[in-house]
Amino acid sequence: MVENSDHGITPRPVGIAILTLSDSRDARSDRSGDLLVELLLAAGHRLAARDWAKDELPAIVAKLNSWLVEPGIEVIITTGGTGVTGRDVTPEAFKQVCEKEIPGFGEIFRLISYGIIGTSTIQSRATAGVAKGKYLFALPGSPSACRDGWNGILRDQLDIRHRPCNFVELMPRLEER
């Protein structure tokens, strides 16, 4: 991991919403969502919202769209539904709401994951995009995948001090036309 940080820049907390997508997890059993909340708070960000939804395309799209108009939410991170089974529809939901895809996110996630779980990473359809001036990131549902995605990508890209560039510094320009 490249350590490029400008500690002369004042940290900027980001409002992050966590959405767990699962037919079986809820507030009592959501270890992945709990971990993401713990990691984002430790990094100095704000938990702007948290919710759970079943692996159902209309429900996911509706939740994402409702959060995209919330002013306190700047980033949405989902966990779950990125596999290849019939119920895994998170990437399809992202395609319905995102205006721009961030292909490098999934590519880098799978590169990081490959070093840990080998070729099994091919089963992940982790993805990311931009919609209505906000970032959306879809991580797999396991706690280890959430930790890898946060520590390997999101921790730095959601830190305005990270150099040479980061997602936070681009936030004011996401809705330019």
C-alpha atoms as one frame of an Amber mdcrd trajectory, in Angstrom:
protein
   0.000   0.000   0.000   1.318   3.402  -0.963   1.341   5.832   1.963   0.831
   9.286   0.501  -0.759  11.673   2.949  -0.601  15.407   3.349  -1.062  15.867
   7.062  -1.022  19.670   6.632  -4.568  19.466   5.249  -7.411  19.525   7.752
  -9.319  16.208   7.768 -12.847  16.424   6.372 -15.474  14.106   7.865 -17.717
  12.571   5.217 -21.366  11.610   5.784 -21.549   7.903   4.986 -24.643   5.686
   4.810 -24.343   1.910   5.242 -26.872  -0.395   3.580 -26.739  -4.133   4.244
 -28.372  -6.232   1.523 -29.320  -9.684   2.690 -32.234 -12.056   3.020 -30.928
 -13.263   6.379 -29.118 -10.416   8.176 -30.687  -7.781  10.373 -29.562  -5.309
  13.038 -28.674  -8.152  15.424 -26.691 -10.291  12.990 -25.059  -7.776  10.653
 -21.349  -8.191  11.369 -20.307  -6.624   8.043 -22.386  -3.491   8.554 -21.189
  -3.237  12.156 -17.580  -3.472  10.977 -18.047  -0.775   8.331 -19.614   1.547
  10.918 -16.699   0.904  13.275 -14.131   1.584  10.521 -15.745   4.761   9.223
 -16.138   6.208  12.720 -12.512   5.350  13.567 -11.472   7.246  10.420 -13.316
  10.353  11.654 -16.342  10.161   9.360 -20.032  10.465  10.287 -22.588   7.687
  10.074 -25.300   9.531   8.143 -27.735   6.591   7.897 -27.916   2.834   8.234
 -30.485   0.356   7.013 -31.105  -3.194   5.828 -32.906  -4.419   2.710 -33.714
  -7.792   1.200 -31.960  -8.924  -1.981 -34.743  -7.531  -4.134 -33.946  -5.166
  -6.979 -36.891  -2.751  -6.522 -36.239  -2.425  -2.766 -32.537  -1.740  -3.278
 -33.147   0.819  -6.030 -35.790   2.562  -3.900 -33.484   2.782  -0.869 -30.544
   4.056  -2.925 -32.732   6.673  -4.612 -34.141   7.845  -1.280 -30.644   8.291
   0.135 -29.406  10.071  -3.002 -31.638  13.042  -2.165 -30.631  13.223   1.512
 -28.316  16.222   2.018 -26.345  14.675   4.904 -25.382  11.602   2.871 -22.323
  12.038   0.663 -21.305   8.381   0.262 -23.336   5.172   0.253 -21.597   1.877
   0.987 -23.528  -1.339   0.525 -22.508  -4.751   1.732 -23.910  -7.925   0.213
 -25.541  -9.016  -3.008 -22.428  -8.771  -5.205 -22.054 -12.467  -5.989 -23.276
 -14.447  -8.974 -26.290 -16.271  -7.545 -29.828 -15.506  -8.621 -30.570 -13.348
  -5.553 -27.392 -11.246  -5.912 -28.677  -8.080  -7.612 -26.684  -5.213  -6.084
 -24.679  -4.440  -9.265 -27.920  -4.409 -11.257 -29.404  -1.920  -8.769 -26.300
   0.263  -9.082 -26.651   0.232 -12.869 -30.183   1.586 -12.498 -29.193   4.505
 -10.257 -25.595   5.416 -11.158 -24.888   8.110 -13.721 -21.223   7.134 -13.992
 -19.450   3.883 -13.205 -16.088   3.765 -11.413 -14.686   0.561 -12.969 -11.340
   0.791 -11.173 -13.006   0.213  -7.812 -14.074  -3.340  -8.647 -10.797  -4.028
 -10.403  -8.686  -2.905  -7.439 -10.992  -4.677  -4.977 -10.510  -7.957  -6.858
  -6.747  -7.378  -7.049  -6.574  -6.927  -3.274  -8.871  -9.897  -2.744  -6.865
 -12.085  -5.110  -3.872 -11.758  -2.790  -6.002 -13.086   0.068  -8.448 -15.614
  -1.396  -6.928 -16.353  -4.797  -9.121 -17.052  -7.776 -12.285 -17.153  -5.634
 -12.295 -13.365  -6.013 -13.641 -13.841  -9.540 -17.054 -14.464  -7.928 -17.221
 -10.877  -6.622 -18.959  -8.207  -8.626 -17.907  -5.369  -6.312 -18.662  -2.118
  -8.084 -18.903   1.632  -7.635 -20.388   4.683  -9.252 -21.552   8.262  -8.949
 -25.142   9.509  -8.830 -26.565  12.928  -7.957 -23.190  14.133  -6.742 -22.650
  11.196  -4.368 -20.436   8.143  -4.414 -21.831   4.615  -4.199 -19.666   1.596
  -3.366 -20.859  -2.028  -3.377 -18.815  -4.452  -1.271 -19.384  -8.179  -0.801
 -21.232  -9.318   2.317 -18.447 -10.906   4.335 -16.708  -8.956   7.124 -13.292
  -9.809   5.666 -14.284  -8.430   2.252 -15.617  -5.261   3.896 -12.372  -4.845
   5.819 -10.328  -5.395   2.644 -12.422  -2.886   0.679 -12.218  -0.279   3.423
  -8.541  -0.694   4.306  -7.379  -1.246   0.740  -9.373   1.461  -1.048 -11.991
   3.466   0.798  -9.960   4.526   3.834  -7.536   6.425   1.595  -9.929   7.584
  -1.097 -12.335   9.039   1.489  -9.479  10.898   3.228  -8.948  14.384   1.794
  -5.319  14.238   2.910  -4.513  11.262   0.661  -2.201  12.151  -2.221  -1.839
  12.392  -5.121  -5.643  12.512  -5.292  -8.799  11.282  -3.562 -12.551  11.100
  -4.036 -13.310  13.736  -1.393 -11.551  16.573  -3.201 -13.686  15.830  -6.281
 -17.025  15.959  -4.410 -17.739  19.631  -5.196 -17.338  18.894  -8.914 -19.381
  15.691  -9.236 -22.447  17.453 -10.624 -20.619  19.649 -13.135 -22.073  19.629
 -16.618
